[in-house]
Amino acid sequence: MSALTAALWLAAPGSAHATEGLPGLPTNPVGPDSATTGHEAERESWRHRRYLLGDWGGARRWLGEQGITARIIYTVDLIGNPAGGDPQYKPFSAFGNLGVALQVDSEKAGGWRGGKLTFHVRNLAGDGNRINKRLFSPFDPVSDLSVSRTTQVSDLFFSQELWGDEWVIKIGKQDASADFSASNVSGAFLNAGISPAANVPLPAFPDPSLGLVLLGKVTPHIGFATGVFGSEFDGNAMTDSGLFRGHVFGIAQVRLATQLAAMPGATTFGAWHRNAPPPTNYAGPKEDGAYGLYLLIDQTLFRERPGSGYPEGLSAFFQISWTPPDRSNFDLWVGGGLVYQGIIPGRPRDRFGIAAVRAGPSPTYARQGFSREVVVECFYEWRVTRWLRFRPDVQYFSRPAGTPNDALAVGLRTMIDF
């Protein structure tokens, strides 16, 4: 088992996507791809090739020979609020992310075995916060790209296999949601609070930070991951994120491979601690010494062709996250959902999903007039080609941000893999 496989096995069991924990790019943005490359990819028609631009005129193949894997993915969201929103803000917003990722394999580049350097930069255009303002700034933002326009180095870290290839260590600036508290079933949902839970203050996009992570397999059925990160929220800064000043976010989780009626699944238990308060506008832990626990279950419920290795079928996820009432704006977060891949005959790569999340306010927050927020989301992902996806999406917000309002959001995500 390679270190990369071990990492994905722990991180979510991958990302139904190997999770789209990095919006616009898979969790492993430059991981191995079984699709044709090189001259074969160049000869494929534009409709059947894995990437829109094929082999980049031979550049992709040449880079691979030097140990460099590259991905360029553009993601754009068009989201509107046809009912229930705040009329002082525009009803529609368009915003996009251009993600460029490079990974250098130390062995292929002429060095030692098991090392990888990962670099991932984003350019976000448009203002993804506008649609949230229209929806009364919900606890669970309407999109995982709901940030202001910016250019950011989201990942710049080195990873090294240890003890054979069962374990891996990662050091550098990184998105913690790639390895912690993220479901592999839920990654196609647009809402940023679906998973990871919104009351876990992970140093994740748009605020990844400097960190040290160790993850791997304890036994063939038990995985372990732990990490320590700087806990200052400033993802655009190339600093220590407070790590060397004692502003630390620490997290650990154990993942158990399980089976239900011979169908594979995974159960994850995690705990975290944060010893520095985040910015005042963050709807999460406010006090020094905040901590919490979470449980995540991913489970395959049905496979159309059991034992074939094809993923068509129904999967479910469930997550519950708790923090002490005096340490958080909302102390209990509960969510779950279903995703069916290949629900339409003849469309094996398309996906349909429905999920709901509930954020319960802490007593202190409730006394300020805020109540629980509930979000229900439904999407259909249409894989037009191997490099182009359309994802129509509908979200219903009950009492967004605990306000006495309900609101509807309707959107379309487009993803192009160059």
Helices and strands as residue ranges (DSSP letters): H 3-11, H 38-43, G 56-58, H 59-65, E 68-83, E 92-105, E 115-125, H 129-134, E 150-162, E 167-174, G 176-178, E 209-219, E 222-230, G 243-245, E 248-260, E 263-274, E 290-303, E 313-322, G 325-327, E 330-341, E 351-361, H 363-367, E 373-383, E 388-398, G 400-402, E 406-417
